[in-house]
Amino acid sequence: MFGIGATELMILLAIVLVVFGARRLPELGAGVGRAIKNFKAGLSGKDEIDVTPKPDEVSEGNSSER
């Protein structure tokens, strides 16, 4: 349908790398993973979604406020 090949994916990855930077890519990937997990949980009919931050996320959030 979209016809995206390897060359187009490499160009898209380069653009994402420039926009978000190398340091933010792991955070971005983790966020997308959590979003997909929560979306699948919502489709399966679970009533509650775990949105509590993990201990490493809490410590990172507090360190940036100092």
C-alpha positions in Angstrom: 0.0 0.0 0.0 2.7 2.5 1.0 5.6 0.9 -0.9 8.2 1.9 1.6 11.6 0.2 0.8 14.9 -0.1 2.6 16.2 3.2 1.2 13.2 5.1 2.4 13.4 3.5 5.9 17.1 4.5 6.1 16.2 8.1 5.2 13.4 8.2 7.7 15.7 6.8 10.4 18.3 9.5 9.6 15.6 12.2 9.9 14.4 10.9 13.2 18.0 10.7 14.5 18.6 14.4 13.5 15.3 15.6 15.0 15.4 13.7 18.3 19.1 13.1 18.8 20.9 10.0 19.7 20.3 10.4 23.5 16.5 10.6 23.2 16.1 7.6 20.8 16.1 4.9 23.6 13.5 7.0 25.6 11.4 7.4 22.5 11.5 3.7 21.8 10.6 2.8 25.4 7.7 5.3 25.2 6.4 3.8 21.9 6.7 0.3 23.4 4.7 1.2 26.5 2.1 2.9 24.3 1.7 -0.3 22.1 1.5 -2.4 25.2 -1.2 -0.3 26.7 -3.1 -0.2 23.4 -3.0 -4.0 23.1 -4.2 -4.2 26.8 -7.0 -1.9 26.0 -8.1 -4.0 23.0 -8.0 -7.2 25.0 -10.5 -5.8 27.4 -8.4 -5.2 30.5 -10.1 -2.6 32.6 -7.0 -1.1 34.2 -3.7 0.0 32.7 -0.6 0.3 34.8 0.5 3.9 34.6 2.7 4.0 37.7 6.3 5.1 36.9 9.1 2.7 37.3 11.7 3.5 40.0 14.4 4.5 37.3 11.9 6.9 35.6 11.1 8.5 39.0 14.8 9.1 39.8 15.4 10.5 36.3 12.5 12.9 36.7 13.6 14.1 40.0 17.2 14.7 38.9 16.1 17.1 36.1 14.2 19.3 38.5 17.2 20.1 40.6 
